Amino acid sequence: MAGQSRSSNQLVVPQCSAALDQMKYEVAQELGIQIPQDGYYGYMATRDTGALGGYITRKLVQIAEQQLAGSNIRH
């Protein structure tokens, strides 16, 4: 089951799965957190999994803000 998510969350855009997976590994490397090779997160510290999720969320919000700032939306 390596690489398979056990999460019940549904992606709004399923095609982004690979990009999110890549981001997860990049963030883990930045934070010095080892991702389990078998994809099972049950043995990881809650602090580490929370740090991964929080950092990924901050990066996604930052990307969205940059895209919104770059597009000249006029109402």
Secondary structure by P-SEA (a helix, b strand, c coil): cccccccccccccccaaaaaaaaaaaaaaaaccccccccccccccaaaaaaaaaaaaaaaaaaaaaaaaaccccc
